[in-house]
Amino acid sequence: GGGDAGTAARLTAERYRSWLKRIAVTGAATGYGPLETAVQELVNGLEALLGWQPSIVAETEQAGGCVLVGTAGSSSVIDEVLADGVRAEGYRIRTRSGDKDQPCIIVAGGDERGALYGVFHLLRLLRTGADLASLNIMENPACRLRMINHWDNMDGSIERGYAGRSIFFRDGEVLADSKRITDYARLMASVGINGIAINNVNVHELETLLITERYLPQVARIADVFRAYGITLYLSINYSSPMQLGGLPTADPLDESVRAWWRSKMTDIYHHIPDFGGVVVKADSENRPGPFTYGRDHADGANMLAEALEPFGGLVLWRCFVYNCHQDWRDRSTDRARAAYDHFKPLDGRFKDNVILQIKNGPMDFQVREPVSPLIGAMERTNQMVEFQITQEYTGQQRDVCYLVPQWKGVLDFDTRCSGEGSTVKRIAAGEVHPYRYSGITAVTSIGDDSNWTGHHLAAANLYGYGRLIWNPELSAEEIASEWLMMTFGVSEEDPAGAVITRILHESWHTYEHYTAPLGVGWMVTPHYHYGVDVDGYEYSKWGTYHFADRDGIGVDRTQATGTGYTAQYRPEVGQRYEQLESCPDELLLFFHHVPYTHVLKSGKTVIQHIYDTHFAGVEQVEKWIGDWRQLEGQVDAERHAQISERLQMQLDNARQWRDVINTYFYRKSGIPDEHGRLIY
Ligand code: GCW
């Protein structure tokens, strides 16, 4: 920050000028787009970041002070730089010295997408003030499918959206000409996203029509915008479309007329969008239609769509969020956490190879803390991808700060042991553990038409961080935050403002966990909204979401010995760690065990004292952030400073309410006072 920013920017621009005077491009003009986009982005980026327009020259004239952008096979210079290591969508950036006057920077893409990602990397280097003198960077994406799911509805609303209205739809229309969509494509491509499903997995009546002539022409225009940025478009579909659109009496996947209907439907879609990615399907889940109605299973259901998509190279992303949402809370034998594994594991080997099962990171539903889903990696012969949630449904709804990259990293680094030691989720998603034909990672996005995209300015770190992390899961949460900080606020962690923002981000997930549901138990939220506290809101309900707190203890017994047997869904090395009270990590204790309030944690505290301490600490943490943030007035631009202050204040109100309700509730239940005698109501 500070008043020297202008001077600093001028100096940086001066330093870079000699390197970036000209741009040359080499690569077959496929008309497909990303290479052209790469050049355009470089021109725009240089102008925006450094204040000049580079000239575009022919490859032969490049000489010094030039950036050469190209794709594999287009020139000997590019191929030499690419050498052997760069794969599809990867790139290499090298400074080539020894040229006549000045050296040249070469951005060589394994393909067009690679060239585009390479250019965005170069722009990132400029924005973060890197030295260009001896660049030698090679990057390949960790996984093949790097996706985003939107839960946008055609009336413009967004299910679980906290940043305004949809950028794609409004009042039943597709916003095909929106400039916002181009900006969004740029944002997503800049972190390597290559696939986007634009509509909600809950496909309602109007959205069912997206795959009809009424809307396909406009959807195709959105696909054009994304294509230029190397992003493939997908749609969520309604499983009973053959009935709703085709007038058939059934949507039975084994019925020949249904199969024929889908084949012809896919032909229509590909007529409009030749590189359509495929369909996302929420079937037999939370009252959505699916194959169960016809006595068929998920493999029958998915394969029928897969067969229709196969001739076009399309994919079926079949969600595994399948559980009984009409459970009787009196029934202690049913455990929602078990559902995905119980439904899908027996089907391993039955899915066609253009079906990918899309599995939420945890067995329940994007809680602030959950174990990793035991289904991940458990199916050797079935393609899988992991689903995260960027939109902060259960983690503060972009009113409260919650930097989720550390949570996602924990999931990606988790060793499932499904194929011996080292069978981490990131390697499964990369297709390195089982030889999946397709695999990867997707996430429910957090954006809307708010001017800052994500509602809370700091929530943008999650959107950026998601893309960076799934491109390279070896990046640390700190590195990602630091890049984001520099590019968003123009400061490093050493700057006073940068230091505060960094600290808030890094403390935020634990802070949110501290003042909300303790020790992995989850779900003490206001039903339906999922923001704010309601300890028993989901307790006597049909959703399978219980904490079982009584006067003696709390938690869900999911052990094999005395509980629901959920721990047996993990490989024994993993399951045993959770099964035994002694080895179960504190932060997941109540997810796996029902214990008395006096049970002593590994931390040395009793469960009840842990509840009190963390809830007081969580609020204090937010109070501290507010104090620190106030100090930055004048150091961060006024608009962002004010907006973040306002949201921190909302977070404080929320945290206090959680603290007081939770502490009071458990004090009344247990009758055990706080050791430190603090105020409990
Ligand atoms: O978490 C639940 C959400 C629903 C969502 C569902 C899902 C789109 O509360 O809003 O529906 O998950 O993932 O399908």
Boltz pocket constraint, residues with backbone or C-beta under 6 A from the ligand:
constraints:
  - pocket:
      binder: B
      contacts: [[A, 151], [A, 159], [A, 160], [A, 201], [A, 202], [A, 282], [A, 286], [A, 321], [A, 365], [A, 528]]
      max_distance: 6.0
